[in-house]
Amino acid sequence: MKPSTKPLDQQGRIVVPRAMLESINVEPGDYVDVYLDNNQGRPVVVLERHQDLCVVCGEITTEGVKIANKRICTECASYIKLNRVDDGGQKEVKKSDDNLNVY
């Protein structure tokens, strides 16, 4: 896609051309992730369509439960429900080969 030069407004915002937004499949009202990446020693601002990640296992998910604006996938929610930790201790949960492992 051809580069586009845009001015910053007083609040430091720019208008992203519609064609660029369409190329990453976003529409008005969608959330996007914006971050700075170091591309061969040159900082680059990256704009990506936001995807909810499970806060337990880190997998992309569109299902499950949302608590305090954080998503927990169906598999992790089921695991947590079946294996509640009542001692207040923090546990690390990792997915591997379709299993959840608690450390």
Sequence and secondary structure as in RCSB ss.txt:
>XXXX:A:sequence
MKPSTKPLDQQGRIVVPRAMLESINVEPGDYVDVYLDNNQGRPVVVLERHQDLCVVCGEITTEGVKIANKRICTE
CASYIKLNRVDDGGQKEVKKSDDNLNVY
>XXXX:A:secstr
         TTS     HHHHHHTT  TT  EEEEEEEETTEEEEEEEE   BBTTT  B SSSEEETTEEE HH
HHHHHHHT   S     EEEETTEEEE 
